[in-house]
Amino acid sequence: MGHGLLNGKNGIIFGALDNKSIAWKVAERCVEEGANIVLTNAPVAMRLGEINELAAKLKCDIIPADATSIEDLENLILGSMEKFGGKIDFILHSIGMSVNVRKKKDYTDLNYEWMKTTFDVSAISFHKVMQTAMKHDAMNEWGSILALTYIAAQRTFPDYSEMAESKALLESFARSFGYHWAKKSKVRVNTISQSPTVTTAGSGVKGFSDFFGYADKMSPLGNASADACADYCVTMFSDLTRMVTMQNLFHDGGFSSMGMAPEILEE
Ligand SMILES: NC(=O)c1ccc[n+]([C@@H]2O[C@H](COP(=O)([O-])OP(=O)(O)OC[C@H]3O[C@@H](n4cnc5c(N)ncnc54)[C@H](O)[C@@H]3O)[C@@H](O)[C@H]2O)c1
């Protein structure tokens, strides 16, 4: 049941591929809370994924955009403002992809051209989205911009490979650009560091299912689900969190504060 937390707000949601995607759940919750949204994803995801189903269900538009292409992003930002008949209140960046992980390259034998693509898709795209939105003065005052990240930015998770550095870069962009957005128009920029979640991107990491169980035991509240993440995103887009900016916010059932969990030793 919605509470009208996003009544009258306009938002762009990147990254809904299928009904397991975190962005899919966020899109559903935002509409439930009264928002008007535009969905976007890479052109290839239009063919492979199920985003058309989501758009039909939520009665919203899709504007395809490769998040690494400035031309696509300009088309997306300008097209969204045209559809909304006004500026944008919130943006969710829910994009991640590692070429070296996909091609099963070991961390000590990475291909650097692939690494550049990984950083471009997973992190630099966040800067590109914000730069394009700023250039077109596309955000309303007190708007909110979020990206999804993972704790491998701060701690070592060997199988996460070059995605760790991608997330560190992503989180740094939130802090650095957050300053400029706050000064320009009181827009806040944050990252949400989410528990392991069973999705296409998540399951691509080696040993994911064993690790999912480990993290669940390590977290006193258990792993946070995609639905719970969607609830958190809604609060971050709402007017209830206006003074929170330039933060990396852990949404992980307590995982990030744990040292050891007796539950794991009991096995
Ligand atoms: N699943 C997890 O365990 C987990 C944990 C923490 C953070 N995250 C983060 O959550 C975000 C969403 O991932 P997810 O788990 O929902 O998986 P997902 O596979 O459903 O979503 C990833 C999305 O990125 C999109 N994408 C890839 N390349 C793109 C490009 N060039 N332009 C535009 N979009 C592109 C894909 O089409 C897809 O929709 C990612 O940033 C991911 O790193 C996931």
Ligand as a Chemical Component Dictionary entry (heavy atoms), coordinates in Angstrom:
data_LIG
# 
_chem_comp.id                   LIG 
_chem_comp.type                 NON-POLYMER 
_chem_comp.pdbx_formal_charge   0 
_chem_comp.three_letter_code    LIG 
# 
loop_
_chem_comp_atom.comp_id 
_chem_comp_atom.atom_id 
_chem_comp_atom.alt_atom_id 
_chem_comp_atom.type_symbol 
_chem_comp_atom.charge 
_chem_comp_atom.model_Cartn_x 
_chem_comp_atom.model_Cartn_y 
_chem_comp_atom.model_Cartn_z 
_chem_comp_atom.pdbx_ordinal 
LIG N1  N1  N 0  22.658 -8.130 -6.976  1  
LIG C1  C1  C 0  23.505 -7.855 -6.000  2  
LIG O1  O1  O 0  23.970 -8.739 -5.257  3  
LIG C2  C2  C 0  23.911 -6.433 -5.764  4  
LIG C3  C3  C 0  24.447 -6.048 -4.505  5  
LIG C4  C4  C 0  24.836 -4.704 -4.333  6  
LIG C5  C5  C 0  24.710 -3.800 -5.375  7  
LIG N2  N2  N 1  24.184 -4.219 -6.579  8  
LIG C6  C6  C 0  24.094 -3.242 -7.660  9  
LIG O2  O2  O 0  22.747 -3.031 -8.002  10 
LIG C7  C7  C 0  22.694 -2.521 -9.338  11 
LIG C8  C8  C 0  21.625 -3.266 -10.127 12 
LIG O3  O3  O 0  21.986 -4.600 -10.334 13 
LIG P1  P1  P 0  20.979 -5.827 -10.180 14 
LIG O4  O4  O 0  21.573 -6.707 -9.123  15 
LIG O5  O5  O -1 19.577 -5.360 -10.044 16 
LIG O6  O6  O 0  21.199 -6.621 -11.552 17 
LIG P2  P2  P 0  20.533 -6.486 -13.026 18 
LIG O7  O7  O 0  21.386 -7.365 -13.881 19 
LIG O8  O8  O 0  19.103 -6.788 -12.953 20 
LIG O9  O9  O 0  20.752 -4.946 -13.394 21 
LIG C9  C9  C 0  21.921 -4.433 -14.002 22 
LIG C10 C10 C 0  21.427 -3.513 -15.094 23 
LIG O10 O10 O 0  22.504 -2.785 -15.716 24 
LIG C11 C11 C 0  22.064 -2.560 -17.053 25 
LIG N3  N3  N 0  23.166 -2.117 -17.918 26 
LIG C12 C12 C 0  24.301 -2.801 -18.232 27 
LIG N4  N4  N 0  25.037 -2.081 -19.111 28 
LIG C13 C13 C 0  24.350 -0.926 -19.338 29 
LIG C14 C14 C 0  24.605 0.226  -20.139 30 
LIG N5  N5  N 0  25.712 0.340  -20.908 31 
LIG N6  N6  N 0  23.685 1.229  -20.145 32 
LIG C15 C15 C 0  22.559 1.152  -19.397 33 
LIG N7  N7  N 0  22.279 0.090  -18.602 34 
LIG C16 C16 C 0  23.162 -0.934 -18.573 35 
LIG C17 C17 C 0  21.526 -3.935 -17.444 36 
LIG O11 O11 O 0  20.798 -3.922 -18.648 37 
LIG C18 C18 C 0  20.699 -4.262 -16.231 38 
LIG O12 O12 O 0  19.390 -3.768 -16.347 39 
LIG C19 C19 C 0  24.111 -2.649 -9.900  40 
LIG O13 O13 O 0  24.786 -1.415 -9.754  41 
LIG C20 C20 C 0  24.720 -3.681 -8.988  42 
LIG O14 O14 O 0  26.139 -3.622 -8.951  43 
LIG C21 C21 C 0  23.768 -5.490 -6.788  44 
# 
loop_
_chem_comp_bond.comp_id 
_chem_comp_bond.atom_id_1 
_chem_comp_bond.atom_id_2 
_chem_comp_bond.value_order 
_chem_comp_bond.pdbx_ordinal 
LIG N1  C1  SING 1  
LIG C1  O1  DOUB 2  
LIG C1  C2  SING 3  
LIG C2  C3  SING 4  
LIG C2  C21 DOUB 5  
LIG C3  C4  DOUB 6  
LIG C4  C5  SING 7  
LIG C5  N2  DOUB 8  
LIG N2  C6  SING 9  
LIG N2  C21 SING 10 
LIG C6  O2  SING 11 
LIG C6  C20 SING 12 
LIG O2  C7  SING 13 
LIG C7  C8  SING 14 
LIG C7  C19 SING 15 
LIG C8  O3  SING 16 
LIG O3  P1  SING 17 
LIG P1  O4  DOUB 18 
LIG P1  O5  SING 19 
LIG P1  O6  SING 20 
LIG O6  P2  SING 21 
LIG P2  O7  DOUB 22 
LIG P2  O8  SING 23 
LIG P2  O9  SING 24 
LIG O9  C9  SING 25 
LIG C9  C10 SING 26 
LIG C10 O10 SING 27 
LIG C10 C18 SING 28 
LIG O10 C11 SING 29 
LIG C11 N3  SING 30 
LIG C11 C17 SING 31 
LIG N3  C12 SING 32 
LIG N3  C16 SING 33 
LIG C12 N4  DOUB 34 
LIG N4  C13 SING 35 
LIG C13 C14 SING 36 
LIG C13 C16 DOUB 37 
LIG C14 N5  SING 38 
LIG C14 N6  DOUB 39 
LIG N6  C15 SING 40 
LIG C15 N7  DOUB 41 
LIG N7  C16 SING 42 
LIG C17 O11 SING 43 
LIG C17 C18 SING 44 
LIG C18 O12 SING 45 
LIG C19 O13 SING 46 
LIG C19 C20 SING 47 
LIG C20 O14 SING 48 
# 
